């Protein structure tokens, strides 16, 4: 396979949905789940890719893009979302940027396999368990704490429909809106 | 070393339609001097992310130059942005690093590596095609017109004398107009000035 070429056949469906909804830039840092999307955008004739070195950059860059009239989508893993706390607070929340945020969800499968309820209060013992990835336990609770509306895509949910809902939802609310992708992208 | 006034006055003289993003100790003096509709202070915002915000505007508006008057402490917080700007081919972006070795607006505390970090070398090593370092006001003023025309991304490392700018609190007590309004209002004002 050509290095850097799209690695799945289903990325084009996502790309068509993004361009049809007016997204201009994908800003973020890839993980194993989002890598096919990043690869595909890197070769796209219209969508622009901004790969960052640390996820906090992505939220400030996306804010600048929005100020300049572009329509970005931030794509980060939930670990990177946690890293981005002050960037999110001081840019997209402080300014009120209608930013869709795609958060790929590391650790959700392990959390389900360990029969952990995402709604349960995370104790120090739970966060230290070897069979639980603590980032999944803290993702939705952190979004709640930050006051960021979110939806979770899992199981049989259609990921492309969920991304479109997040884009339109952020615009309608005129606020950031996160989509936690707790399953594979298409 | 330059004073902040020696850094800002030539930029004010030669500035035409560039967007100017300010942070930290440059924000108040630039606001007093300029008052341009394309000014934006990354103040009361996210620590160290003024350069990222400037990069985003530059990518959205490739026809227009974007200048970020960044603090040295702020630049250190997001050094990775240098690589991001190069990767994104932000040819219209100019970072000016105001190197006074201090967190001036919070009380002149020393920053990490004060006086020993070569920001111009960092930019050069990251792949910036246009890099400059100035310790002398006259050399800077003479070079600035060409710097503003050169394809970037560009980084200007300006060695500054420490000043005495105190904390900035957005609101009516500030004399620079862009610091009297909220960050959100300021962002929407800049969008309007850009025709968004």
Contacts between the chains, C-beta under 8 A, distances in Angstrom:
chain1	res1	chain2	res2	distance
A	24	B	60	7.9
A	25	B	59	6.9
A	25	B	60	7.9
A	27	B	56	7.9
A	48	B	59	7.1
A	50	B	59	6.6
A	50	B	84	6.9
A	50	B	87	7.8
A	50	B	88	5.1
A	51	B	84	7.2
A	51	B	87	5.9
A	51	B	88	8.0
A	52	B	80	7.2
A	52	B	84	5.2
A	53	B	80	3.1
A	53	B	81	7.4
A	53	B	83	5.4
A	53	B	84	5.7
A	54	B	78	7.7
A	54	B	80	5.3
A	56	B	46	7.5
A	56	B	49	6.8
A	56	B	52	7.9
A	56	B	78	7.7
A	57	B	49	7.2
A	57	B	52	4.8
A	57	B	78	6.3
A	57	B	80	6.5
A	57	B	81	5.9
A	57	B	84	5.9
A	59	B	46	7.6
A	59	B	49	7.8
A	60	B	46	5.9
A	60	B	49	3.7
A	60	B	50	7.9
A	60	B	52	3.4
A	60	B	53	4.9
A	60	B	56	6.8
A	61	B	52	4.8
A	61	B	53	7.3
A	61	B	55	5.5
A	61	B	56	4.1
A	61	B	59	7.4
A	61	B	84	7.3
A	62	B	56	6.3
A	63	B	53	5.7
A	63	B	56	6.2
A	63	B	187	7.6
A	64	B	52	6.8
A	64	B	53	4.2
A	64	B	54	6.3
A	64	B	55	6.2
A	64	B	56	2.1
A	64	B	57	4.3
A	64	B	58	7.5
A	64	B	59	7.4
A	64	B	60	6.8
A	65	B	56	4.2
A	65	B	57	7.4
A	65	B	59	6.1
A	65	B	60	4.7
A	66	B	56	7.6
A	66	B	60	7.8
A	67	B	40	7.6
A	67	B	53	7.5
A	67	B	56	7.1
A	67	B	57	5.6
A	67	B	60	7.3
A	67	B	187	5.5
A	67	B	190	5.6
A	67	B	191	5.5
A	67	B	194	7.4
A	67	B	196	7.4
A	68	B	56	6.6
A	68	B	57	4.4
A	68	B	58	7.8
A	68	B	59	7.4
A	68	B	60	2.6
A	68	B	61	4.6
A	68	B	191	8.0
A	68	B	194	6.3
A	68	B	196	7.1
A	69	B	60	5.6
A	69	B	61	7.2
A	69	B	191	7.1
A	69	B	194	6.4
A	69	B	195	7.6
A	69	B	196	3.9
A	70	B	56	7.9
A	70	B	59	7.2
A	70	B	60	4.0
A	72	B	56	7.7
A	86	B	46	5.2
A	86	B	47	5.4
A	87	B	46	4.6
A	87	B	49	5.4
A	87	B	52	7.7
A	88	B	46	7.9
A	89	B	46	6.7
A	90	B	44	7.8
A	90	B	45	4.3
A	90	B	46	2.8
A	90	B	47	6.9
A	90	B	49	6.7
A	91	B	45	6.2
A	91	B	46	5.0
A	91	B	49	6.3
A	91	B	53	6.8
A	94	B	44	7.2
A	94	B	45	6.1
A	94	B	46	7.7
A	94	B	183	5.2
A	94	B	184	6.7
A	95	B	45	8.0
A	95	B	183	5.8
A	95	B	184	4.9
A	95	B	187	4.6
A	96	B	184	5.4
